[in-house]
Amino acid sequence: MTINVAIADDQKLFRKGMIALVNSFDDVKIIFEAENGKQLVDLLQAESEEIHIILLDLSMPEMNGLEALKIIKQSHPNIGVIILTIHEAEHHILSTIQAGANGYLAKNAEPEEVEKSIREVFKNDFYFTLPMLEIMRKGLIKKPQAASLDENESLLTPREKEVLQLICKQFSSAEIAEKLFLSNRTVEGHRNNLLLKTGSRNTAGLVLYALKHKLIEVDHFSN
């Protein structure tokens, strides 16, 4: 199956370079490009082919990446959005994940990492490098906790915590089902309950929740 990708970035040279790179990956194809968030939203609405992944710059004229992300996640919640940025700042990362972003990619990333991020988001619904996870963890420590530890402890059942930890380690629902001797349907039920209970938009949001409430450590993530 071909992974259909769109890209939005106002730097033409960078955008064209990314298009050439992404089109060189096996079974991955750029469907369209946009130079700002507004153009991206308009092209997405008009596009007849299904888009699986969007590579989205944060700093763009007319409509920035965060504004575009919020609109896209309302109309196309299942599209995986990978933020492209030179701003590896805590508030950028946390705000975009809370808005529904599925991953983060520094603009100076190696070509292998670009490919990995696309495939990981397509397969597992999220992609973060270990440095990004560490930035997220540090940013969360600085933020005041909304609820006490006791309230968070009782929010999730032991089984839900177990499923959440395995999700963070990038196991698929089928792999989690096999590990815990459960049916696929039961694991999906746990995943949906986790999303509802934690108020997360997607798997990336669950990772953020797990880090925030110390249900998993950064070094436990598979790389």
C-alpha positions as CSV (number, residue, x, y, z in Angstrom):
1,M,0.0,0.0,0.0
2,T,1.2,3.5,-0.9
3,I,1.4,6.1,1.9
4,N,0.0,9.3,0.5
5,V,1.7,12.5,1.9
6,A,1.1,16.2,1.7
7,I,3.6,18.9,2.7
8,A,3.1,22.5,3.8
9,D,6.1,24.8,4.2
10,D,6.7,28.4,3.0
11,Q,10.4,27.8,2.3
12,K,10.3,26.7,-1.3
13,L,13.8,25.2,-1.5
14,F,13.3,23.2,1.7
15,R,9.9,22.1,0.5
16,K,11.1,20.9,-2.9
17,G,14.0,19.1,-1.3
18,M,11.6,17.3,1.1
19,I,9.3,16.4,-1.8
20,A,12.3,14.8,-3.7
21,L,13.4,13.0,-0.6
22,V,9.9,11.6,0.4
23,N,9.2,10.5,-3.2
24,S,12.4,8.5,-3.1
25,F,11.1,6.2,-0.3
26,D,9.4,2.9,-1.4
27,D,5.6,3.1,-1.4
28,V,5.5,6.7,-0.2
29,K,4.2,9.5,-2.5
30,I,3.7,13.3,-2.2
31,I,0.2,14.0,-3.4
32,F,0.4,17.8,-3.2
33,E,2.3,20.7,-1.7
34,A,1.2,24.0,0.0
35,E,3.1,27.2,0.9
36,N,0.9,28.2,3.8
37,G,-1.7,26.8,6.2
38,K,-4.7,28.3,4.3
39,Q,-3.6,26.7,1.0
40,L,-3.1,23.4,2.8
41,V,-6.6,23.4,4.2
42,D,-8.1,24.4,0.8
43,L,-6.2,21.8,-1.1
44,L,-7.0,19.1,1.4
45,Q,-10.8,19.8,1.1
46,A,-10.5,19.6,-2.7
47,E,-8.3,16.5,-2.9
48,S,-10.0,13.3,-4.1
49,E,-7.1,11.0,-3.0
50,E,-7.0,9.9,0.6
51,I,-4.1,11.7,2.5
52,H,-2.5,9.6,5.2
53,I,0.3,11.9,6.4
54,I,0.8,15.7,6.4
55,L,4.3,17.2,7.0
56,L,3.4,20.6,8.5
57,D,5.7,23.6,9.1
58,L,4.8,25.7,12.2
59,S,5.9,29.2,11.0
60,M,4.0,30.1,7.8
61,P,2.3,33.3,6.5
62,E,-1.5,33.7,6.2
63,M,-2.3,30.7,8.5
64,N,0.4,29.2,10.7
65,G,0.8,25.4,11.3
66,L,-0.9,25.4,14.6
67,E,-4.0,27.1,13.3
68,A,-4.1,24.7,10.2
69,L,-3.6,21.7,12.5
70,K,-6.7,22.6,14.6
71,I,-8.8,22.9,11.4
72,I,-7.5,19.7,9.9
73,K,-8.0,17.6,13.0
74,Q,-11.6,18.7,13.1
75,S,-12.4,17.7,9.5
76,H,-9.8,14.9,9.1
77,P,-9.0,13.4,12.6
78,N,-7.4,10.3,11.1
79,I,-4.7,12.0,9.1
80,G,-1.3,11.7,10.8
81,V,0.3,15.2,11.2
82,I,4.1,15.5,11.6
83,I,5.2,18.9,12.7
84,L,8.3,20.2,10.9
85,T,10.2,22.8,12.9
86,I,13.4,24.4,13.9
87,H,11.8,25.3,17.2
88,E,12.4,22.5,19.6
89,A,10.8,24.4,22.4
90,E,8.7,22.8,25.1
91,H,5.7,25.0,24.6
92,H,5.6,24.4,20.8
93,I,5.8,20.6,21.3
94,L,3.2,20.5,24.0
95,S,0.7,22.8,22.4
96,T,0.9,21.0,19.0
97,I,0.4,17.6,20.6
98,Q,-2.5,18.9,22.6
99,A,-4.0,20.2,19.3
100,G,-3.7,16.7,17.8
101,A,-0.2,16.5,16.2
102,N,1.1,12.9,15.8
103,G,4.8,13.5,15.7
104,Y,7.6,16.0,15.6
105,L,10.5,16.3,13.2
106,A,13.4,18.7,13.4
107,K,14.2,20.3,10.0
108,N,17.8,19.2,10.3
109,A,16.8,15.6,10.7
110,E,18.6,12.8,8.7
111,P,16.8,11.4,5.7
112,E,16.5,8.1,7.5
113,E,14.6,9.8,10.3
114,V,12.2,11.5,7.9
115,E,11.3,8.1,6.4
116,K,11.0,6.5,9.9
117,S,8.7,9.3,11.1
118,I,6.3,8.8,8.2
119,R,6.2,5.0,8.6
120,E,5.9,5.1,12.4
121,V,3.0,7.6,12.3
122,F,1.3,5.6,9.6
123,K,1.7,2.4,11.6
124,N,1.5,3.4,15.2
125,D,-0.2,6.9,15.2
126,F,2.8,8.6,16.8
127,Y,6.5,9.3,16.4
128,F,8.9,11.1,18.8
129,T,12.7,10.9,19.1
130,L,14.2,10.4,22.5
131,P,15.4,14.0,22.7
132,M,11.9,15.2,21.9
133,L,10.5,13.0,24.6
134,E,13.0,14.4,27.1
135,I,12.0,18.0,26.1
136,M,8.3,17.0,26.6
137,R,9.0,15.5,30.0
138,K,10.9,18.6,31.1
139,G,8.1,20.9,29.9
140,L,5.5,18.8,31.7
141,I,7.4,18.9,35.0
142,K,7.3,22.7,34.9
143,K,3.5,22.8,34.3
144,P,1.3,22.6,37.4
145,Q,-0.5,19.2,37.8
146,A,-4.2,19.6,37.1
147,A,-5.1,16.8,39.5
148,S,-3.5,15.1,42.5
149,L,-1.5,11.9,42.0
150,D,-4.1,10.0,43.9
151,E,-6.9,11.1,41.5
152,N,-4.7,10.1,38.5
153,E,-3.8,6.8,40.1
154,S,-7.5,5.9,40.4
155,L,-8.4,7.2,36.9
156,L,-6.9,4.2,35.1
157,T,-7.3,0.5,35.9
158,P,-4.2,-1.6,36.3
159,R,-5.0,-3.2,32.9
160,E,-5.4,0.1,31.2
161,K,-2.0,1.3,32.6
162,E,-0.5,-1.9,31.3
163,V,-2.0,-1.4,27.8
164,L,-0.9,2.3,27.9
165,Q,2.7,1.3,28.7
166,L,2.8,-1.1,25.7
167,I,1.3,1.5,23.4
168,C,4.1,3.9,24.4
169,K,6.6,1.1,23.5
170,Q,5.1,1.1,20.0
171,F,3.4,-2.3,20.1
172,S,0.4,-2.6,17.8
173,S,-3.0,-3.6,19.1
174,A,-2.4,-7.2,17.7
175,E,0.9,-7.4,19.5
176,I,-0.5,-6.1,22.8
177,A,-3.4,-8.6,22.5
178,E,-0.9,-11.4,22.0
179,K,1.3,-10.3,25.0
180,L,-1.6,-9.9,27.4
181,F,-3.6,-12.9,26.1
182,L,-6.5,-10.7,25.1
183,S,-8.6,-10.3,21.9
184,N,-7.9,-7.5,19.5
185,R,-11.3,-6.1,20.2
186,T,-10.6,-6.0,24.0
187,V,-7.4,-4.1,23.4
188,E,-9.1,-1.6,21.1
189,G,-11.7,-1.2,23.8
190,H,-9.0,-0.4,26.4
191,R,-7.4,2.1,23.9
192,N,-10.7,3.9,23.4
193,N,-11.3,4.0,27.2
194,L,-7.8,5.5,27.6
195,L,-8.5,8.2,25.0
196,L,-11.8,9.1,26.8
197,K,-10.5,9.0,30.3
198,T,-7.3,11.0,29.6
199,G,-9.0,13.5,27.2
200,S,-6.4,12.6,24.6
201,R,-7.0,13.2,20.9
202,N,-4.8,10.3,19.7
203,T,-1.9,8.0,20.6
204,A,0.5,10.9,20.8
205,G,-1.7,12.5,23.4
206,L,-1.6,9.2,25.4
207,V,2.2,9.3,25.3
208,L,2.0,12.8,26.7
209,Y,-0.3,11.7,29.4
210,A,1.9,8.7,30.3
211,L,4.9,11.0,30.6
212,K,3.0,13.6,32.6
213,H,1.8,11.1,35.2
214,K,5.1,9.1,35.3
215,L,3.5,5.9,34.0
216,I,6.5,5.4,31.8
217,E,10.0,6.8,31.7
218,V,11.7,8.2,28.6
219,D,14.3,5.5,28.5
220,H,11.6,2.8,28.3
221,F,10.6,3.9,24.8
222,S,11.8,1.7,22.0
223,N,14.0,3.7,19.6
